[in-house]
Amino acid sequence: MTSGRRVVAVDLGAGSIRVASIDLDASVPHVQVHHRWKNSPVRAGDGTLRWDWPRITSEVDAGISKALASGPVASIGVDGWGVDYGLVDKRGNLVALPFSHRDPRTDEWVSVAERIGVDRIYSVTGIQLMAINTLFQLGLHDRRELARATTVLLLPDLLVRSLTGVEMAERSNASTTAMLDVHNGDWSRELLESIELPTARLPEVVDAAQSAGHWRDIPVTTVGSHDTASAFLGMPGAPASGTVFVSSGTWVLVGVEREEPDISQQARTANFSNERGALGGFRFLKNMSGFWMLEQCRAVWGNPEIGQLLAEAEAVQGPVPVVDATDRRFVAPSSMLNEITRAARFEREPSRGEVVRCILESIAHSVSRIVDELTSITGSEMRRVFVVGGGVRVGMLNELIANHTGLPVVIGSSEATALGNAVVQGLGIGHFGRLEEARQWLTATGQAI
């Protein structure tokens, strides 16, 4: 390793924006968060649900400036949530605020999927079919607004463009769109034509650990721009055979790393995704609603402290009903509390503690079911569960995952996404020679429960 390398990781979260720095020379990896801002979609004048992009970029600028005030920076990397995008016109301006994937315009996504062909979409992309897939978002986008765009950029790539002027599509995030060919790693002309989107409106697909220009003379490096791709790389040490990875946050993603995609009938029926890894291979996983369910209920209750709600859940005696956290009914219901109450079929009006306990038990139960599916599909025994992300702070959920799966659970960093972001930057600027070396550096960030 070379010496004196400090990098900045920008993480666009659907629940919060974080800007952090990581000293790649530190003997024990540490994420110093310089700026954190609660993020949520806003109602536009036309009633649609969109992202306040000017505010997001201003918060990122503020965060990077704070990081620079703490010392020199060798590189900047940007990751974020998948599937959402911005439309850029011929003058380089946003056509409109980017849509949130939770906007109800995608309620008719099944009609688009059936028109294209459900089996065909999966055989081409290997991506889990969900209403939020970019393919369906763009297929249902107002054609007048879409016609004004010359370029479509996923949000992390849109932020890179605002920093450096460079337009590209990082491969791991592009693979979440259900528009990338799983076989050759490039845009599928066939699927783009099916939604009448010219291929020319999409930028070149590029790999991680490459130069993406400069921001104020500081190199910007492509990373696994899908936050889950970065989080996977934030797992310490080489992943042992039979390791199930759980990225625990607003969404919970459960899967394994594989060398090749699996687009078998069994994988399609189980609705698994084959997302490109930031540095090769595939993340074979499934998405489910996570702490989004809790946050939506918490808002109805007047935003009490999370600690108080967890204490109430701990105090619940006896079993509670569970729901299927992978069910799309929990993506954007008009009332999450009512949706959970109906789905769980509580015999009486539940207390706050019972609802919170139901949510946590449901997430853990769904993780366990996915672990069983992974065993069946891969033909390999799952031996341990590795949990990272903001949800690792909720010890009760980690214990429930262990109880439901019957497997040992190892807890990684709550900032695994930032660490994975930093690792790829380290490879891009030559600080690390190989991924194995970088992951060895992260071994101090994991602990068993």
C-alpha positions as CSV (number, residue, x, y, z in Angstrom):
1,M,0.0,0.0,0.0
2,T,1.1,3.6,-0.6
3,S,0.8,6.1,2.2
4,G,-1.3,9.1,3.1
5,R,-4.6,8.3,1.4
6,R,-7.9,9.7,2.8
7,V,-11.0,9.4,0.7
8,V,-14.5,10.9,0.9
9,A,-17.5,8.6,0.5
10,V,-20.8,10.2,-0.5
11,D,-23.8,8.0,0.2
12,L,-27.2,9.0,-1.1
13,G,-29.7,7.2,1.0
14,A,-33.4,7.2,0.4
15,G,-33.7,8.0,4.2
16,S,-30.5,10.0,4.7
17,I,-27.6,11.7,2.9
18,R,-24.2,11.0,4.4
19,V,-20.8,12.4,3.6
20,A,-17.9,10.7,5.4
21,S,-14.1,10.3,5.2
22,I,-12.1,7.2,5.6
23,D,-8.3,7.1,6.1
24,L,-7.1,4.1,4.1
25,D,-3.8,4.1,6.2
26,A,-5.6,3.6,9.5
27,S,-4.8,0.3,11.1
28,V,-8.4,-0.1,12.2
29,P,-10.9,1.2,9.6
30,H,-13.0,4.1,10.8
31,V,-15.7,6.1,9.1
32,Q,-15.8,9.7,10.2
33,V,-19.2,11.1,9.2
34,H,-18.9,14.8,8.5
35,H,-22.5,15.5,7.4
36,R,-25.8,13.7,7.7
37,W,-29.1,15.0,6.5
38,K,-32.5,13.3,6.7
39,N,-33.8,12.7,3.2
40,S,-37.3,12.0,2.0
41,P,-39.3,12.6,-1.2
42,V,-41.5,15.7,-1.5
43,R,-44.8,16.5,-3.1
44,A,-44.4,18.5,-6.3
45,G,-46.9,21.0,-7.5
46,D,-48.6,18.4,-9.7
47,G,-49.0,16.0,-6.7
48,T,-46.3,13.6,-7.8
49,L,-43.7,12.3,-5.4
50,R,-40.2,13.5,-6.3
51,W,-36.8,14.1,-4.9
52,D,-35.7,17.6,-3.9
53,W,-32.6,17.4,-6.0
54,P,-31.3,21.0,-5.5
55,R,-31.5,20.4,-1.7
56,I,-29.7,17.0,-2.1
57,T,-26.8,18.5,-4.1
58,S,-26.5,21.4,-1.7
59,E,-26.3,19.0,1.3
60,V,-23.6,17.0,-0.5
61,D,-21.6,20.1,-1.3
62,A,-21.8,21.1,2.4
63,G,-20.7,17.6,3.4
64,I,-17.7,17.5,1.1
65,S,-16.6,21.0,2.2
66,K,-16.7,19.8,5.9
67,A,-14.7,16.8,5.0
68,L,-12.1,19.0,3.2
69,A,-11.8,21.2,6.3
70,S,-10.5,18.1,8.2
71,G,-7.6,17.5,5.9
72,P,-6.5,16.7,2.3
73,V,-8.5,14.3,0.3
74,A,-7.1,11.9,-2.4
75,S,-10.5,10.9,-4.0
76,I,-14.2,11.2,-3.8
77,G,-16.7,8.4,-4.6
78,V,-20.5,8.5,-4.9
79,D,-23.0,5.7,-4.2
80,G,-26.8,5.7,-3.7
81,W,-30.0,3.9,-3.9
82,G,-30.9,2.2,-7.2
83,V,-33.6,2.5,-9.9
84,D,-34.4,6.2,-9.7
85,Y,-33.2,8.6,-12.3
86,G,-33.0,12.2,-13.5
87,L,-33.8,13.5,-17.0
88,V,-31.3,16.0,-18.4
89,D,-32.2,18.3,-21.4
90,K,-30.0,19.5,-24.2
91,R,-28.9,22.5,-22.1
92,G,-27.7,20.3,-19.4
93,N,-30.5,21.1,-17.0
94,L,-32.9,18.8,-15.2
95,V,-36.2,18.5,-17.1
96,A,-38.0,18.2,-13.7
97,L,-37.3,16.9,-10.2
98,P,-36.5,13.2,-10.3
99,F,-39.4,10.9,-9.5
100,S,-39.3,8.8,-6.3
101,H,-39.8,5.1,-6.9
102,R,-42.6,5.3,-4.3
103,D,-44.7,7.5,-6.6
104,P,-47.9,5.7,-7.5
105,R,-47.5,6.2,-11.2
106,T,-46.0,2.7,-11.4
107,D,-49.2,1.0,-10.0
108,E,-49.8,-0.2,-13.6
109,W,-46.4,-1.8,-13.9
110,V,-47.8,-5.3,-14.4
111,S,-49.4,-4.3,-17.6
112,V,-46.1,-3.1,-18.9
113,A,-44.3,-6.2,-17.8
114,E,-46.9,-8.5,-19.4
115,R,-46.8,-6.5,-22.6
116,I,-43.0,-7.0,-22.9
117,G,-43.1,-10.5,-21.5
118,V,-42.3,-11.4,-17.9
119,D,-40.2,-14.4,-18.9
120,R,-38.4,-12.4,-21.5
121,I,-37.5,-9.6,-19.1
122,Y,-36.0,-12.0,-16.7
123,S,-34.1,-14.1,-19.3
124,V,-32.5,-10.9,-20.6
125,T,-31.8,-9.1,-17.3
126,G,-32.0,-11.6,-14.4
127,I,-33.6,-8.9,-12.2
128,Q,-36.3,-9.3,-9.6
129,L,-39.5,-8.0,-11.0
130,M,-40.8,-5.1,-8.9
131,A,-42.9,-2.0,-9.6
132,I,-39.9,0.2,-8.8
133,N,-37.7,-1.2,-11.6
134,T,-36.4,1.6,-13.8
135,L,-37.7,-0.2,-16.9
136,F,-41.3,0.2,-15.6
137,Q,-40.7,3.7,-14.2
138,L,-39.6,4.9,-17.7
139,G,-42.2,2.9,-19.5
140,L,-44.9,4.7,-17.5
141,H,-43.2,8.1,-17.4
142,D,-45.2,11.0,-18.9
143,R,-44.1,10.9,-22.6
144,R,-44.1,14.7,-22.9
145,E,-41.7,15.1,-20.0
146,L,-39.6,12.2,-21.2
147,A,-39.4,13.7,-24.8
148,R,-37.6,16.8,-23.4
149,A,-34.7,14.7,-22.2
150,T,-31.5,14.0,-24.1
151,T,-29.9,11.9,-21.3
152,V,-31.2,9.6,-18.6
153,L,-28.9,9.3,-15.6
154,L,-29.4,7.2,-12.4
155,L,-29.1,9.4,-9.4
156,P,-25.6,8.6,-8.2
157,D,-24.4,9.2,-11.8
158,L,-26.4,12.4,-11.9
159,L,-24.5,13.6,-8.8
160,V,-21.2,12.6,-10.4
161,R,-22.2,14.7,-13.4
162,S,-23.0,17.7,-11.1
163,L,-19.5,17.3,-9.5
164,T,-17.4,16.7,-12.6
165,G,-19.5,17.1,-15.8
166,V,-18.9,13.5,-16.7
167,E,-21.8,11.5,-17.9
168,M,-21.7,7.7,-17.5
169,A,-23.6,4.8,-16.0
170,E,-21.7,2.7,-13.4
171,R,-22.4,-1.0,-14.1
172,S,-23.5,-2.3,-10.7
173,N,-26.2,0.3,-10.4
174,A,-27.2,0.1,-14.1
175,S,-27.9,-3.6,-13.5
176,T,-30.7,-2.7,-11.0
177,T,-32.7,-1.1,-13.7
178,A,-34.0,-4.2,-15.4
179,M,-32.6,-2.6,-18.6
180,L,-29.1,-4.1,-18.6
181,D,-28.4,-7.4,-20.4
182,V,-27.2,-9.8,-17.8
183,H,-25.1,-11.7,-20.4
184,N,-23.0,-8.9,-21.8
185,G,-23.3,-6.1,-19.2
186,D,-24.6,-3.5,-21.6
187,W,-27.9,-1.9,-22.2
188,S,-30.5,-4.1,-23.8
189,R,-31.6,-2.5,-27.0
190,E,-34.6,-4.9,-27.2
191,L,-36.0,-3.8,-23.8
192,L,-35.3,-0.2,-24.4
193,E,-37.2,-0.4,-27.7
194,S,-40.1,-2.1,-25.9
195,I,-40.6,1.1,-23.8
196,E,-39.7,3.4,-26.8
197,L,-36.6,4.8,-25.2
198,P,-33.7,5.4,-27.7
199,T,-30.5,3.8,-26.6
200,A,-28.7,7.1,-27.3
201,R,-30.4,8.6,-24.3
202,L,-28.5,6.4,-22.0
203,P,-24.8,7.0,-21.3
204,E,-21.9,4.5,-21.7
205,V,-21.8,1.8,-19.0
206,V,-18.5,1.9,-17.1
207,D,-16.8,-0.2,-14.4
208,A,-16.0,0.8,-10.9
209,A,-12.5,1.9,-9.8
210,Q,-12.1,4.2,-12.8
211,S,-11.6,8.0,-13.1
212,A,-14.8,10.0,-13.4
213,G,-13.2,13.5,-13.7
214,H,-12.3,16.0,-10.9
215,W,-14.1,18.2,-8.4
216,R,-12.0,21.2,-7.6
217,D,-8.9,19.3,-8.6
218,I,-9.8,16.3,-6.4
219,P,-10.2,13.1,-8.4
220,V,-13.6,11.5,-8.5
221,T,-13.5,7.7,-8.7
222,T,-16.3,5.4,-9.8
223,V,-17.3,3.1,-7.1
224,G,-20.1,0.5,-6.7
225,S,-22.6,3.3,-7.2
226,H,-25.5,1.1,-6.1
227,D,-25.3,1.3,-2.3
228,T,-25.8,-2.4,-1.9
229,A,-22.9,-3.1,-4.2
230,S,-20.7,-1.0,-2.0
231,A,-22.1,-2.6,1.2
232,F,-21.3,-6.0,-0.1
233,L,-17.7,-4.9,-0.5
234,G,-17.7,-3.5,3.0
235,M,-17.9,-7.1,4.4
236,P,-14.6,-7.9,6.1
237,G,-12.5,-10.7,4.8
238,A,-13.1,-13.0,1.9
239,P,-16.7,-14.2,2.0
240,A,-16.7,-17.9,3.1
241,S,-18.8,-20.4,1.3
242,G,-22.3,-20.4,2.6
243,T,-22.2,-16.8,3.8
244,V,-25.6,-15.0,3.5
245,F,-25.3,-11.3,3.2
246,V,-28.0,-9.0,4.7
247,S,-27.9,-5.3,4.0
248,S,-30.2,-3.9,6.7
249,G,-31.7,-0.5,6.3
250,T,-34.7,1.2,4.7
251,W,-34.7,-1.8,2.4
252,V,-33.4,-5.1,3.5
253,L,-31.5,-7.1,0.9
254,V,-30.6,-10.7,1.4
255,G,-28.3,-12.7,-0.9
256,V,-25.0,-14.3,-1.7
257,E,-22.1,-13.5,-4.0
258,R,-21.8,-15.7,-7.1
259,E,-19.4,-15.8,-10.0
260,E,-22.1,-16.3,-12.7
261,P,-25.8,-15.2,-13.0
262,D,-28.6,-17.6,-12.4
263,I,-31.6,-17.1,-14.7
264,S,-33.1,-20.5,-14.2
265,Q,-36.8,-21.1,-13.8
266,Q,-36.3,-21.7,-10.1
267,A,-34.6,-18.4,-9.6
268,R,-37.2,-16.6,-11.7
269,T,-40.1,-18.2,-9.8
270,A,-38.5,-17.2,-6.5
271,N,-38.0,-13.7,-7.9
272,F,-34.3,-13.3,-7.2
273,S,-32.1,-10.6,-8.7
274,N,-28.7,-11.0,-10.4
275,E,-27.1,-7.6,-9.8
276,R,-23.6,-7.0,-11.0
277,G,-20.9,-6.7,-8.4
278,A,-18.9,-3.6,-8.3
279,L,-15.7,-5.5,-9.1
280,G,-17.1,-8.5,-10.9
281,G,-19.4,-11.4,-10.1
282,F,-23.0,-11.0,-9.2
283,R,-25.1,-10.3,-6.1
284,F,-27.8,-13.0,-6.1
285,L,-30.3,-11.5,-3.8
286,K,-33.9,-10.5,-3.0
287,N,-35.3,-7.1,-1.8
288,M,-37.8,-6.6,0.9
289,S,-39.3,-3.7,2.8
290,G,-37.2,-3.0,5.9
291,F,-37.1,-0.2,8.4
292,W,-39.2,1.8,5.9
293,M,-42.2,0.0,7.5
294,L,-41.2,1.1,11.0
295,E,-40.4,4.7,9.9
296,Q,-43.9,5.1,8.3
297,C,-45.6,3.8,11.4
298,R,-43.4,6.0,13.6
299,A,-44.6,9.1,11.7
300,V,-48.2,8.2,12.4
301,W,-47.4,7.9,16.1
302,G,-45.8,11.4,16.2
303,N,-42.2,10.3,15.7
304,P,-41.4,8.9,19.1
305,E,-37.8,7.9,19.8
306,I,-36.7,4.7,18.1
307,G,-35.3,3.5,21.5
308,Q,-38.7,3.8,23.1
309,L,-40.5,1.9,20.4
310,L,-37.9,-0.9,20.6
311,A,-38.3,-1.0,24.4
312,E,-42.1,-1.4,23.9
313,A,-41.4,-4.2,21.4
314,E,-39.1,-6.0,23.8
315,A,-41.8,-5.9,26.5
316,V,-44.4,-7.7,24.3
317,Q,-45.2,-11.1,25.8
318,G,-46.0,-14.1,23.6
319,P,-46.0,-14.5,19.9
320,V,-47.1,-11.9,17.4
321,P,-48.4,-12.5,13.8
322,V,-46.0,-11.9,10.9
323,V,-46.4,-10.6,7.4
324,D,-44.5,-11.2,4.2
325,A,-42.0,-8.3,4.1
326,T,-41.3,-9.1,0.4
327,D,-44.9,-8.3,-0.5
328,R,-45.2,-5.2,-2.7
329,R,-48.1,-4.0,-0.7
330,F,-45.6,-2.5,1.7
331,V,-43.7,-0.5,-0.8
332,A,-45.9,2.6,-0.8
333,P,-49.3,2.0,0.9
334,S,-51.5,5.0,1.8
335,S,-51.3,4.0,5.4
336,M,-48.4,1.6,6.4
337,L,-49.9,1.1,9.9
338,N,-53.3,0.0,8.5
339,E,-51.6,-2.1,5.8
340,I,-49.6,-4.0,8.4
341,T,-52.5,-4.4,10.8
342,R,-54.7,-5.8,8.0
343,A,-52.0,-8.1,6.6
344,A,-51.1,-9.5,10.1
345,R,-54.8,-10.0,11.0
346,F,-54.4,-8.9,14.5
347,E,-57.4,-10.2,16.6
348,R,-57.7,-6.7,18.2
349,E,-56.2,-3.3,17.7
350,P,-52.5,-3.8,18.4
351,S,-50.4,-1.7,20.6
352,R,-47.3,0.2,19.3
353,G,-45.1,-2.4,20.7
354,E,-47.0,-5.2,19.1
355,V,-46.8,-3.5,15.7
356,V,-43.0,-2.9,16.0
357,R,-42.5,-6.5,17.2
358,C,-44.5,-7.6,14.2
359,I,-42.3,-5.6,11.8
360,L,-39.1,-7.0,13.3
361,E,-40.3,-10.6,13.4
362,S,-41.6,-10.2,9.9
363,I,-38.3,-9.0,8.6
364,A,-36.4,-11.8,10.4
365,H,-39.0,-14.4,9.2
366,S,-38.6,-13.2,5.6
367,V,-34.8,-13.4,5.9
368,S,-35.1,-17.0,7.0
369,R,-37.4,-17.9,4.1
370,I,-34.9,-16.3,1.7
371,V,-32.1,-18.3,3.3
372,D,-34.0,-21.5,2.7
373,E,-34.6,-20.4,-1.0
374,L,-30.9,-19.7,-1.4
375,T,-30.1,-23.2,-0.1
376,S,-32.6,-24.8,-2.5
377,I,-31.5,-22.8,-5.6
378,T,-27.8,-22.8,-5.1
379,G,-27.6,-26.4,-3.8
380,S,-25.2,-25.2,-1.1
381,E,-25.7,-25.1,2.6
382,M,-26.0,-21.7,4.2
383,R,-23.7,-21.6,7.2
384,R,-23.8,-18.0,8.6
385,V,-25.5,-14.7,8.2
386,F,-23.5,-11.5,7.9
387,V,-25.5,-8.3,8.7
388,V,-24.3,-4.8,7.8
389,G,-25.9,-1.4,7.4
390,G,-27.8,1.0,9.7
391,G,-30.1,-1.8,11.0
392,V,-27.2,-3.5,12.8
393,R,-27.8,-1.0,15.6
394,V,-31.1,-2.8,16.3
395,G,-29.8,-5.7,18.4
396,M,-33.2,-7.2,18.7
397,L,-33.5,-7.7,15.0
398,N,-30.1,-9.3,14.8
399,E,-31.1,-11.7,17.5
400,L,-34.4,-12.4,15.8
401,I,-32.6,-13.2,12.5
402,A,-30.4,-15.7,14.4
403,N,-33.5,-17.3,16.0
404,H,-35.5,-17.5,12.8
405,T,-32.6,-18.8,10.6
406,G,-31.0,-21.0,13.2
407,L,-27.6,-19.7,11.9
408,P,-24.8,-17.8,13.6
409,V,-25.1,-14.1,12.9
410,V,-22.0,-11.9,12.4
411,I,-22.5,-8.1,12.8
412,G,-20.5,-5.8,10.5
413,S,-20.3,-2.1,10.4
414,S,-23.3,0.2,10.3
415,E,-21.3,2.2,7.8
416,A,-20.4,-0.8,5.5
417,T,-21.6,1.1,2.4
418,A,-19.1,3.9,3.1
419,L,-16.3,1.4,3.8
420,G,-17.1,-0.5,0.5
421,N,-17.1,2.8,-1.3
422,A,-13.7,3.7,0.2
423,V,-12.3,0.2,-0.7
424,V,-13.1,0.7,-4.4
425,Q,-11.6,4.2,-4.3
426,G,-8.5,2.7,-2.8
427,L,-8.2,0.2,-5.6
428,G,-8.9,3.0,-8.2
429,I,-6.1,5.3,-6.9
430,G,-3.7,2.4,-6.5
431,H,-3.7,2.3,-2.7
432,F,-4.7,-1.3,-2.6
433,G,-3.3,-3.8,-5.1
434,R,-6.1,-6.4,-4.9
435,L,-9.6,-6.7,-3.5
436,E,-8.5,-9.5,-1.2
437,E,-5.9,-7.1,0.4
438,A,-8.6,-4.4,0.9
439,R,-11.1,-6.9,2.5
440,Q,-8.3,-8.1,4.8
441,W,-8.0,-4.5,6.0
442,L,-11.7,-4.6,7.0
443,T,-11.5,-7.7,9.2
444,A,-11.6,-5.6,12.4
445,T,-15.1,-4.4,11.6
446,G,-17.0,-7.7,12.1
447,Q,-18.1,-9.4,15.3
448,A,-20.3,-12.4,16.2
449,I,-23.4,-12.1,18.4
